[in-house]
Amino acid sequence: MDTTELEKLIAQAKTYGKEDYTDTSYAVLQKAIRQAETVLEDEKTEETIAEATIQLRKAIAGLGKIEISKPDPTPVPEVDTTELEKLIVQAKKYNKETYTAGSYTALQKAISQAEAVLENAETAEEVRTSITQLQKAIEGLDLNDSESELAEKQPTQLPGQLYDYEVDGENDKSTHTGQLPNTATQNYNWFILGLLLVSVGSLILIRRRKA
């Protein structure tokens, strides 16, 4: 009678470690191993060898693995990108024709880098750095020559502010002071004073006539 298969199966069954399987399934395996070894030692028949082999195979197949609970992964803190998103929207409003090529190209590069950070940002530090770089690119925008000349020609006037333009005879230029002319103010004061004097004189004259 050939017991080679049963002997190999017993050797295989002994390789399974207790710490890896549930107590119940491991106990069933140990029982099947002992029964198979008994068959090999005692008077054996083909039927007992076959039966021991079947039971040992079932015990091996029935081993239940111990499930090791894995710790929950550390939650990744959510990064607030609201400020960066608003700054990107603002940066995209600047017109290419208004600014020099170099400064506008630098702005577009900063916008692209900021958008990449939005997609892959893992820390608040990355977002803050991107905001700083984009702000610098916006502040670094230079008006082109035509826009610079237009800005120089347009006087800055606050709402409701009056300007007193005076002509400089030598340079043929006009200047503004933002105040009413002193001469006009003095003439107005004398006019009021004269009107008061005339009124007082008229009242005195009328009283004398009545008297």
C-alpha positions as CSV (number, residue, x, y, z in Angstrom):
1,M,0.0,0.0,0.0
2,D,1.3,3.4,-1.0
3,T,1.3,5.9,1.8
4,T,3.5,8.5,0.1
5,E,0.7,11.0,-0.5
6,L,-0.6,10.8,3.1
7,E,2.9,11.3,4.5
8,K,3.5,14.4,2.3
9,L,0.1,15.8,3.3
10,I,0.9,15.3,7.0
11,A,4.2,17.1,6.6
12,Q,2.4,20.0,4.8
13,A,-0.2,20.2,7.5
14,K,2.4,20.7,10.2
15,T,3.8,23.8,8.5
16,Y,0.7,25.9,9.3
17,G,1.2,28.1,12.4
18,K,-1.3,28.4,15.2
19,E,-0.9,32.2,15.4
20,D,-2.2,32.6,11.8
21,Y,-5.5,30.8,12.1
22,T,-8.6,30.7,14.3
23,D,-8.5,28.4,17.3
24,T,-11.4,26.2,16.1
25,S,-10.1,25.6,12.6
26,Y,-6.5,24.9,13.9
27,A,-7.8,22.4,16.4
28,V,-9.6,20.5,13.6
29,L,-6.4,20.4,11.7
30,Q,-4.4,19.0,14.6
31,K,-7.0,16.3,15.1
32,A,-6.8,15.3,11.5
33,I,-3.0,15.1,11.7
34,R,-3.1,12.8,14.7
35,Q,-5.6,10.5,13.0
36,A,-3.5,10.3,9.8
37,E,-0.4,9.5,11.9
38,T,-2.3,6.8,13.7
39,V,-3.3,5.2,10.4
40,L,0.3,5.1,9.3
41,E,1.4,3.5,12.5
42,D,-1.3,0.9,12.9
43,E,-2.5,-1.8,10.6
44,K,-3.7,0.1,7.6
45,T,-5.7,-0.6,4.6
46,E,-6.2,1.3,1.4
47,E,-9.6,2.4,2.7
48,T,-8.2,3.9,5.9
49,I,-5.4,5.6,4.1
50,A,-7.8,7.1,1.6
51,E,-10.1,8.3,4.4
52,A,-7.3,9.8,6.4
53,T,-6.1,11.6,3.3
54,I,-9.6,13.0,2.6
55,Q,-10.1,14.2,6.2
56,L,-6.6,15.9,6.3
57,R,-7.3,17.7,3.1
58,K,-10.6,19.0,4.4
59,A,-8.9,20.2,7.6
60,I,-6.3,22.1,5.6
61,A,-8.9,23.6,3.4
62,G,-11.0,24.6,6.4
63,L,-8.3,26.7,8.1
64,G,-9.7,30.1,8.9
65,K,-7.3,33.0,8.7
66,I,-7.2,35.5,11.6
67,E,-8.2,38.9,10.4
68,I,-5.8,41.5,11.7
69,S,-7.6,44.8,12.0
70,K,-5.6,47.6,10.4
71,P,-5.6,51.0,12.0
72,D,-7.6,53.7,10.3
73,P,-5.4,55.8,8.0
74,T,-4.6,59.2,9.4
75,P,-7.1,61.6,7.8
76,V,-5.5,64.2,5.5
77,P,-6.5,67.7,6.6
78,E,-8.5,69.6,4.1
79,V,-6.5,72.5,2.6
80,D,-8.4,75.8,2.1
81,T,-7.8,77.1,-1.4
82,T,-10.5,79.7,-1.5
83,E,-8.1,82.7,-1.5
84,L,-6.0,81.2,-4.2
85,E,-9.0,80.5,-6.4
86,K,-10.2,84.1,-6.1
87,L,-6.7,85.4,-6.9
88,I,-6.5,83.2,-10.0
89,V,-9.8,84.6,-11.3
90,Q,-8.6,88.2,-10.7
91,A,-5.2,87.5,-12.4
92,K,-7.0,86.2,-15.5
93,K,-8.8,89.6,-16.0
94,Y,-5.7,91.5,-16.9
95,N,-5.5,92.3,-20.6
96,K,-2.5,91.3,-22.6
97,E,-2.5,94.4,-24.8
98,T,-2.3,96.7,-21.7
99,Y,1.0,95.4,-20.3
100,T,4.5,94.7,-21.5
101,A,5.2,91.2,-22.9
102,G,7.7,90.3,-20.2
103,S,5.5,91.1,-17.2
104,Y,2.4,89.6,-18.8
105,T,4.3,86.3,-19.6
106,A,5.4,86.2,-16.0
107,L,1.8,86.5,-14.8
108,Q,0.6,83.7,-17.1
109,K,3.4,81.4,-15.8
110,A,2.3,82.2,-12.2
111,I,-1.3,81.5,-13.1
112,S,-0.4,78.0,-14.5
113,Q,1.7,77.2,-11.4
114,A,-1.2,78.3,-9.1
115,E,-3.7,76.1,-11.0
116,A,-1.4,73.1,-10.7
117,V,-1.2,73.7,-6.9
118,L,-5.0,73.8,-6.8
119,E,-5.2,70.3,-8.3
120,N,-2.4,68.7,-6.2
121,A,-2.0,70.8,-3.0
122,E,-1.5,68.7,0.1
123,T,-0.5,71.4,2.6
124,A,-1.5,74.9,3.5
125,E,2.1,76.0,3.0
126,E,2.0,75.1,-0.7
127,V,-1.1,77.2,-1.1
128,R,0.4,80.2,0.8
129,T,3.5,80.1,-1.4
130,S,1.5,80.0,-4.6
131,I,-0.6,83.0,-3.4
132,T,2.5,85.0,-2.7
133,Q,4.0,84.2,-6.1
134,L,0.8,85.1,-7.9
135,Q,0.5,88.4,-6.0
136,K,4.1,89.3,-6.9
137,A,3.4,88.6,-10.6
138,I,0.3,90.8,-10.5
139,E,2.2,93.6,-8.7
140,G,5.0,93.2,-11.3
141,L,2.8,94.0,-14.3
142,D,4.2,97.0,-16.3
143,L,2.0,99.1,-18.5
144,N,3.2,99.3,-22.1
145,D,4.3,102.6,-23.6
146,S,0.9,103.7,-25.0
147,E,-0.9,103.0,-21.7
148,S,1.8,104.8,-19.7
149,E,1.4,107.9,-21.9
150,L,-2.4,107.8,-21.5
151,A,-2.2,107.5,-17.8
152,E,0.2,110.5,-17.6
153,K,-2.1,112.7,-19.6
154,Q,-5.2,112.1,-17.5
155,P,-5.2,114.2,-14.3
156,T,-6.2,112.5,-11.1
157,Q,-9.4,114.2,-9.9
158,L,-11.3,113.2,-6.8
159,P,-15.2,113.2,-7.1
160,G,-16.5,116.7,-6.3
161,Q,-13.0,118.3,-6.3
162,L,-12.6,121.7,-8.0
163,Y,-9.5,122.8,-9.8
164,D,-8.1,126.2,-10.3
165,Y,-6.0,126.1,-13.5
166,E,-3.4,128.8,-13.9
167,V,-1.4,129.5,-17.0
168,D,2.4,129.6,-16.7
169,G,3.5,132.1,-19.2
170,E,7.0,130.9,-19.4
171,N,6.4,127.2,-19.9
172,D,2.9,127.5,-21.4
173,K,1.6,124.9,-19.0
174,S,-1.5,124.8,-16.8
175,T,-1.3,123.8,-13.1
176,H,-4.1,123.1,-10.7
177,T,-4.3,123.8,-7.0
178,G,-7.5,122.0,-6.0
179,Q,-8.8,125.3,-4.4
180,L,-10.9,128.3,-5.4
181,P,-8.8,131.4,-6.5
182,N,-7.9,133.8,-3.6
183,T,-8.9,136.9,-5.8
184,A,-12.4,135.6,-6.3
185,T,-12.8,134.9,-2.6
186,Q,-11.7,138.5,-1.6
187,N,-14.0,140.1,-4.2
188,Y,-16.9,138.1,-2.9
189,N,-16.2,139.3,0.7
190,W,-16.1,143.0,-0.3
191,F,-19.3,142.6,-2.2
192,I,-21.1,141.3,0.9
193,L,-19.7,144.1,3.0
194,G,-20.8,146.7,0.5
195,L,-24.2,145.3,0.3
196,L,-24.6,145.5,4.1
197,L,-23.4,149.1,4.2
198,V,-25.9,150.1,1.5
199,S,-28.8,148.4,3.4
200,V,-27.9,150.2,6.7
201,G,-27.6,153.6,4.9
202,S,-31.0,153.1,3.3
203,L,-32.7,152.4,6.6
204,I,-31.2,155.5,8.2
205,L,-32.3,157.7,5.3
206,I,-35.9,156.4,5.5
207,R,-36.2,157.1,9.2
208,R,-34.9,160.7,8.9
209,R,-37.5,161.4,6.2
210,K,-40.3,160.1,8.4
211,A,-39.1,162.2,11.3
